[in-house]
C-alpha cells in the first residue's frame, strides 16, 4: 500500500469519527451540522488521494459517502458535485454503476435548473453506452443531451450529439432517417457564420448515405447546392459525383481508386469507409 493510500484511509477514518461523534437527532443542530461538513471534506480529500493512487473502488466509495452526507445536510450542490466525482471513478471499473450515479447527479441538476450541466452528463452517459455497444440506449441519451443543448442555444454541442445519432442510424441501415439528420445539422451550420464551413461535411455524409440507398444522388445534390453553392467546388462533392457515376456503370475498380486517392489527401473515418464499402457492395449484388 502506498503512502498516499495510507493517508487516504486515515482521512476516511477521521470522516467516520466526525459522523459518529454525534447522534442523528443532535445532527440537526448547527454545531453537529458543522461536524457533518467536516466529514464531507474528509471524505472528499480521501477520495482525491485514492484517485491519485488509482484505487478507483475506494475513491468512488469516499466520494459517494461525501455525497450522502451532503444530501443529509440538504446541500444539493455539494452532493451533485460529489456524485459526479464518484461516477467519474466508477467509470474506470464499473460502468453500469457509473451511469446510475451520473443519473442521481442529473436528477439534482435538473431540479435546480442546471440545463447545460444536465446535458453534459447525459452526453457522457451516451458516450459510455456507445463504448459498451449499447447503441439503442446511447442514441436515447444523445437525443436527450441534444435537445437540452439546443434549448440553451448551444447548437455546436447539440449537433455533435445529433451527428452520433445519425452515424449509428446509418450503420443500422436506416439511411433515410440518417440523411434527414445530417441534412438538418448541415442547415443549422449554414445558419451560423462561425460553423458555416462545417456544413459541407454533413452534406457529404448525407450524400454517402444516398449512395447506399440507390436513389437519384445527382438530383439530391442539386438541392444541396441550392442551399450551399460553395459545396460544388469541394473535393467531397467531386468524389460523390465520381462514385455515383462508377455505381451507375458498374466500375468497381474506379470506385476503389477514387476512395483511396481521396483518403490519401483527407483521411476518411471508419464510418465513412464502412458506408462507402456498403454502397460498393450494393453495386456488386446481382
PAKEBA-192131 format. One record per residue (C-alpha): residue number from 1; residue in three letters; y, z, x. Coordinates in pm, 1 decimal, decimal comma, always signed. Each point is the difference from the previous one (the first is absolute). Layout:
! PAKEBA-192131
NUM|ala|Y|Z|X;
...
This chain:
! PAKEBA-192131
1|unk|+0,0|+0,0|+0,0;
2|unk|+340,4|-96,3|+134,7;
3|unk|+290,4|+241,9|+45,1;
4|unk|+185,5|-189,8|-270,3;
5|unk|-279,7|+69,9|-248,4;
6|unk|-14,7|+366,1|+101,9;
7|unk|+370,6|+31,5|-78,8;
8|unk|-49,7|-185,4|-326,7;
9|unk|-272,8|+243,2|-111,5;
10|unk|+225,7|+291,2|+89,6;
11|unk|+279,7|-140,9|-213,1;
12|unk|-240,1|-55,5|-287,9;
13|unk|-115,8|+361,5|+26,8;
14|unk|+362,8|+115,4|-7,8;
15|unk|+53,6|-204,6|-312,9;
16|unk|-298,0|+162,2|-170,5;
17|unk|+122,9|+347,6|+98,9;
18|unk|+339,3|-69,9|-157,0;
19|unk|-163,4|-113,1|-321,7;
20|unk|-229,1|+302,3|-14,2;
21|unk|+271,7|+248,9|+86,4;
22|unk|+116,3|+17,6|-361,4;
23|unk|-170,9|-9,0|-336,5;
24|unk|+43,6|-291,9|-236,2;
25|unk|+230,3|+197,3|-229,1;
26|unk|+218,9|+111,2|+289,0;
27|unk|+32,2|-363,2|+110,5;
28|unk|+235,4|-46,8|-291,8;
29|unk|+263,7|+207,5|+177,0;
30|unk|+235,5|-151,7|+254,6;
31|unk|-129,5|+185,0|+306,7;
32|unk|-357,8|-106,3|-65,9;
33|unk|+108,3|-352,7|-81,4;
34|unk|+155,1|-4,1|+346,8;
35|unk|-343,2|+88,7|+135,4;
36|unk|-141,1|-298,2|-185,8;
37|unk|+257,0|-225,8|+161,8;
38|unk|-93,2|+141,0|+339,4;
39|unk|-362,6|-78,9|-78,5;
40|unk|+93,8|-355,0|-92,0;
41|unk|+172,2|-44,3|+334,9;
42|unk|-297,0|+146,3|+187,8;
43|unk|-239,2|-236,0|-178,6;
44|unk|+223,9|-298,2|+73,3;
45|unk|+30,3|+90,9|+367,7;
46|unk|-376,7|+44,7|+17,8;
47|unk|-46,0|-336,5|-169,1;
48|unk|+224,9|-171,4|+250,6;
49|unk|-190,0|+152,0|+292,4;
50|unk|-338,6|-91,2|-148,5;
51|unk|+130,9|-353,5|-48,3;
52|unk|+114,4|-14,5|+362,7;
53|unk|-353,8|+101,9|+100,2;
54|unk|-137,1|-264,9|-239,6;
55|unk|-191,3|+267,2|-187,6;
56|unk|+57,0|-183,6|-325,2;
57|unk|-205,8|+221,4|-236,6;
58|unk|+177,7|+317,4|+106,8;
59|unk|+338,0|-175,0|-6,0;
60|unk|-61,4|-125,2|-353,0;
61|unk|-107,3|+346,9|-114,6;
62|unk|+305,7|+167,0|+154,3;
63|unk|+241,7|-239,9|-165,3;
64|unk|-186,7|+34,4|-331,4;
65|unk|+33,4|+378,9|+21,9;
66|unk|+372,1|-40,6|+66,4;
67|unk|+28,3|-224,4|-306,8;
68|unk|-183,5|+247,2|-223,4;
69|unk|+227,8|+284,5|+105,0;
70|unk|+308,8|-214,6|-55,6;
71|unk|-120,3|-78,2|-351,2;
72|unk|-43,9|+372,8|-60,4;
73|unk|+365,5|+40,7|+101,3;
74|unk|+97,6|-291,8|-228,7;
75|unk|+133,0|-184,9|+303,1;
76|unk|-111,5|-345,4|-109,9;
77|unk|+179,1|-190,4|+275,3;
78|unk|-167,3|+206,1|+270,8;
79|unk|-336,1|-28,3|-177,2;
80|unk|+21,8|-379,5|-21,8;
81|unk|+89,7|-22,1|+368,5;
82|unk|-300,5|+210,9|+102,0;
83|unk|-231,3|-194,2|-232,0;
84|unk|+104,8|-324,1|+167,8;
85|unk|-59,9|+152,7|+343,3;
86|unk|-344,3|+113,6|-115,7;
87|unk|-78,6|-345,3|-138,2;
88|unk|+108,8|-162,6|+325,6;
89|unk|-256,3|+217,5|+177,6;
90|unk|-275,6|-58,1|-257,2;
91|unk|+52,0|-373,0|+48,7;
92|unk|-157,1|+34,6|+345,3;
93|unk|-335,1|+130,4|-125,2;
94|unk|-20,3|+5,8|-382,5;
95|unk|+189,9|-282,4|-166,2;
96|unk|-109,7|+86,3|-352,7;
97|unk|+140,2|+348,7|+41,8;
98|unk|+315,4|-145,3|+154,4;
99|unk|+58,8|-206,3|-314,4;
100|unk|-49,7|+305,9|-221,7;
101|unk|+257,9|+196,7|+197,0;
102|unk|+249,8|-288,8|+9,8;
103|unk|-28,3|-18,0|-379,2;
104|unk|+81,6|+371,2|-27,5;
105|unk|+313,2|-58,0|+207,8;
106|unk|+86,6|-306,4|-206,8;
107|unk|-22,3|+206,8|-319,5;
108|unk|+267,1|+233,5|+139,4;
109|unk|+222,0|-284,7|+120,2;
110|unk|-25,1|-178,6|-336,2;
111|unk|+95,1|+312,1|-192,3;
112|unk|+303,8|+40,3|+225,1;
113|unk|+115,5|-361,6|-34,0;
114|unk|-80,6|-103,0|+358,5;
115|unk|-75,5|-361,2|-87,1;
116|unk|+11,6|-154,7|+348,0;
117|unk|-210,7|+279,2|+148,1;
118|unk|-252,4|-39,5|-281,3;
119|unk|-17,4|-375,1|+64,1;
120|unk|-52,1|+58,0|+371,6;
121|unk|-303,7|+220,2|-53,7;
122|unk|-147,5|-226,8|-266,2;
123|unk|+19,4|-275,4|+261,8;
124|unk|-169,2|+220,6|+259,4;
125|unk|-281,5|+71,8|-246,3;
126|unk|-32,9|-373,1|-64,6;
127|unk|-26,3|-68,1|+373,3;
128|unk|-272,6|+263,4|+40,0;
129|unk|-198,4|-153,0|-286,5;
130|unk|+59,8|-343,3|+150,4;
131|unk|-152,7|+113,6|+328,8;
132|unk|-292,7|+145,7|-193,5;
133|unk|-45,5|-335,9|-178,7;
134|unk|+53,4|+158,0|-341,7;
135|unk|+205,9|-303,4|-95,7;
136|unk|+41,6|+56,6|-375,1;
137|unk|+137,7|+349,6|+54,1;
138|unk|+214,7|-120,7|+289,5;
139|unk|+157,1|-263,8|-224,4;
140|unk|+62,6|+267,8|-264,0;
141|unk|+199,6|+216,5|+240,4;
142|unk|+179,5|-292,1|+166,0;
143|unk|+121,1|-93,7|-349,1;
144|unk|+118,4|+354,8|-75,9;
145|unk|+188,7|+10,0|+329,9;
146|unk|+152,1|-344,7|-52,1;
147|unk|+131,6|+82,9|-347,6;
148|unk|+169,7|+315,0|+129,6;
149|unk|+148,6|-181,6|+299,9;
150|unk|+150,6|-261,7|-229,2;
151|unk|+129,7|+270,5|-230,2;
152|unk|+199,7|+126,7|+298,0;
153|unk|+101,6|-356,0|+100,9;
154|unk|-209,1|+20,5|+316,7;
155|unk|-116,2|-358,3|-39,9;
156|unk|-125,3|-55,3|+354,9;
157|unk|-236,3|+298,9|-27,6;
158|unk|-110,6|-108,6|-346,5;
159|unk|-74,1|-351,2|+118,7;
160|unk|-219,1|+129,1|+282,0;
161|unk|-213,5|+175,6|-260,7;
162|unk|-8,6|-304,5|-227,7;
163|unk|-94,8|-212,3|+301,8;
164|unk|-308,9|+215,2|+54,6;
165|unk|-86,5|-30,1|-369,7;
166|unk|+33,1|-377,3|+16,7;
167|unk|-214,3|-21,5|+313,5;
168|unk|-281,3|+198,2|-157,3;
169|unk|+32,7|-187,3|-328,3;
170|unk|-37,5|-331,0|+184,2;
171|unk|-299,6|+124,8|+198,5;
172|unk|-161,5|+93,1|-331,6;
173|unk|+49,1|-366,8|-97,9;
174|unk|+256,3|+76,6|-269,3;
175|unk|+218,0|-272,9|+147,6;
176|unk|+231,6|-58,3|-294,9;
177|unk|+103,4|+365,6|-14,4;
178|unk|+44,6|+8,6|+378,7;
179|unk|+218,7|-311,3|-12,5;
180|unk|+213,1|+161,0|-269,0;
181|unk|+54,1|+313,0|+211,6;
182|unk|+79,9|-191,9|+318,1;
183|unk|+247,9|-218,3|-189,7;
184|unk|+166,1|+307,0|-148,7;
185|unk|+39,0|+159,2|+344,1;
186|unk|+146,1|-325,0|+136,0;
187|unk|+253,4|-13,3|-282,3;
188|unk|+100,2|+362,5|+61,4;
189|unk|+56,0|-84,8|+365,4;
190|unk|+202,7|-309,1|-90,6;
191|unk|+235,4|+224,0|-196,8;
192|unk|+71,5|+206,8|+313,1;
193|unk|+218,3|-125,9|+282,3;
194|unk|-185,4|+234,3|+235,8;
195|unk|-355,8|-93,3|-94,4;
196|unk|+55,3|-363,0|-97,6;
197|unk|-151,3|-120,7|+328,1;
198|unk|-336,5|+158,4|-91,7;
199|unk|-40,9|-192,0|-325,6;
200|unk|-170,5|-293,3|+174,9;
201|unk|-291,0|+223,0|+101,3;
202|unk|-72,7|+90,1|-360,4;
203|unk|+32,1|-358,6|-121,0;
204|unk|-237,9|-87,6|+284,1;
205|unk|-250,8|+260,0|-117,1;
206|unk|+30,0|-116,5|-358,9;
207|unk|-61,1|-358,1|+114,2;
208|unk|-311,2|+104,6|+193,0;
209|unk|-134,6|+153,0|-322,0;
210|unk|+81,3|-328,0|-173,6;
211|unk|-219,0|-184,7|+251,5;
212|unk|-289,2|+220,4|-111,2;
213|unk|+50,7|-83,2|-367,0;
214|unk|-10,9|-377,6|+31,9;
215|unk|+321,4|-23,0|-202,5;
216|unk|+274,5|-256,8|+59,7;
217|unk|+149,8|+160,2|+308,1;
218|unk|+268,4|-266,1|+48,6;
219|unk|+145,7|+57,3|-346,1;
220|unk|+11,4|+376,1|+51,4;
221|unk|+162,5|-39,6|+340,5;
222|unk|+279,4|-201,6|-158,4;
223|unk|+70,2|+302,0|-216,9;
224|unk|+18,5|+218,2|+309,3;
225|unk|+241,5|-244,1|+164,0;
226|unk|+227,2|+17,2|-303,8;
227|unk|+18,2|+376,2|+50,8;
228|unk|+7,7|-6,2|+379,8;
229|unk|+108,0|-345,3|+130,4;
230|unk|-17,8|+113,9|+364,2;
231|unk|-374,1|+50,4|-40,7;
232|unk|-48,1|-378,1|+26,5;
233|unk|+97,2|-3,4|+369,2;
234|unk|-239,4|+280,3|+100,3;
235|unk|-326,7|-36,8|+187,9;
236|unk|-166,9|+194,1|-281,3;
237|unk|+95,3|-263,8|-255,5;
238|unk|-113,1|-281,4|+229,3;
239|unk|-334,4|+172,2|+57,8;
240|unk|-65,5|+45,9|-371,4;
241|unk|+82,1|-363,2|-73,9;
242|unk|-225,2|-119,3|+282,8;
243|unk|-287,5|+226,4|-106,6;
244|unk|+39,1|-113,9|-359,5;
245|unk|-32,2|-360,7|+110,9;
246|unk|-309,2|+87,1|+205,6;
247|unk|-157,3|+160,3|-304,7;
248|unk|+80,5|-306,1|-208,3;
249|unk|-178,1|-239,4|+238,0;
250|unk|-270,9|+237,8|+121,5;
251|unk|+123,3|+15,7|+360,7;
252|unk|-159,3|+327,1|+112,7;
253|unk|+60,7|-63,1|+370,3;
254|unk|+367,9|-73,8|-51,2;
255|unk|+25,8|+312,2|-215,0;
256|unk|-145,0|+219,0|+276,0;
257|unk|+212,4|-158,9|+274,0;
258|unk|+319,4|+60,0|-196,0;
259|unk|-81,0|+368,2|-49,2;
260|unk|-85,7|+48,8|+368,0;
261|unk|+319,4|-173,9|+107,7;
262|unk|+210,4|+213,9|-232,9;
263|unk|-177,8|+319,7|+108,2;
264|unk|+67,3|-78,7|+365,8;
265|unk|+373,5|+13,5|-69,8;
266|unk|+17,2|+251,4|-284,5;
267|unk|-297,8|+233,5|-12,7;
268|unk|-161,5|+14,8|-340,1;
269|unk|-126,4|+327,5|-143,8;
270|unk|-360,0|+57,2|-101,2;
271|unk|+108,1|-38,3|-361,8;
272|unk|+152,6|-343,6|+66,8;
273|unk|-308,1|-119,9|+186,5;
274|unk|-239,9|+129,8|-266,9;
275|unk|+190,7|-172,1|-278,4;
276|unk|+40,4|-327,6|+188,4;
277|unk|-372,6|-8,2|+74,6;
278|unk|-72,7|+56,6|-367,6;
279|unk|+207,3|-303,7|-88,4;
280|unk|-191,7|-204,4|+257,6;
281|unk|-333,4|+123,8|-132,9;
282|unk|+100,8|-114,8|-346,9;
283|unk|+53,4|-347,2|+143,5;
284|unk|-348,5|-0,3|+149,0;
285|unk|-173,2|+110,7|-318,4;
286|unk|-183,4|-281,7|-180,5;
